Amino acid sequence: MAIRINGNGASVDKYFMLINTALPYAKQRFTACHELYHLLYQKDFKVSQNNAGLFDKKEEEEYNADVFAAYLLLPEMGLKELVPAVEQQVDKITLATLLKVEQNFLCSRAALLTRLKELKWITKKTFDLYKNNVVNSAIEYGYNTQLYYPTYQTELVGDYNLKARELYDMGRISQAKYYSLLMDMEINVSQEVYGEE
């Protein structure tokens, strides 16, 4: 999900993004890029919940966000660098090259195939041929499969932790509330924080 709060000229806009880490890592990356489109480029954007990766032309802004994410994650020049020239022709790309590209760009097979189809390097026939058995193919070619699985990792990007500490230092929130905010960030306050020298 993403939220943008307009500053109304008096202050700067505020942005918030939340990515579900129960999704495969590649999908998390695509979703973050999708939400960046909403936050940075969509006019009159307020809030959205994820519909990333559907490439549904019926919902114009969702489709635009998917296209933005695909272009950001898989730039054409980068693809041309990694894909041999002979495989840049219609339906000539190999599974080995697909795996190399998705591992290099840390993208999902679905996003890569959609981008290649948009570039007219593959047809629906090749798309359908390579869209399944993604993890097995990565294993068979000796690649790490972490890209295809959830991370279940909490990662804080931004200044939430600094704002929480600032509120505590100013006496605007209690120590219990501050510890509650730390626990929201999955920081274990039961460990001895101040006992180190």
C-alpha positions, 0 to 999 in steps of 0.5 A: 500500500502507499499513501501520499499526504499533500503538504498544501504548500505550507510543508512538503508532501509526506509519503508512506509505503508498506510492502508485504514481505510474505510475497516472493522477494521479486514481487516485493521489488516490483510492488515497490516500483509500482507504488513509487509510480503512485507516489511520485507521478500519479496526479491526485493520488491519495492512497492505494492498495496493491494490485501490482503486476496484473497489467490490467488496461481497464484500470488506467493508473494501475496499468501505468504503475505496472508499466512504470515498474517494468521499465524501472526494473527492466530497462531496455538498454540493460536487457540489450546488454544481457541478452545476446543479439541473436536472442533479441529476435522473436521467440529466440530467447533461451531459458538460460538467458531468462534466468541470467536476466531475472537473477541480474535484475532481481525480477520475477519471471512474470515481469520479465516475460511481460517486458519481453513481450512488450518489446516484441522479443517473445510471443504468447507462445514463448511466454506460456512456455516459460511462465511455469516451473520457475523455481525448478528451472533456477535450481536446474541451472544452479541459481539461488532460489531466494528471489522466488520466496518470501523474505518475511523480513522487517526493514525500515526505510525512512526516519520512523525510528528517529522521529520516535526517539525525538518524541521520546527525548522531547518528553512528548511520549512515555518510555512505554510508548517509545518501547512500543514503537521500537517493538513495531520496528521489531527491535527487542527492547527486552535485551539490555540496550544500555548495558554496553560500554 
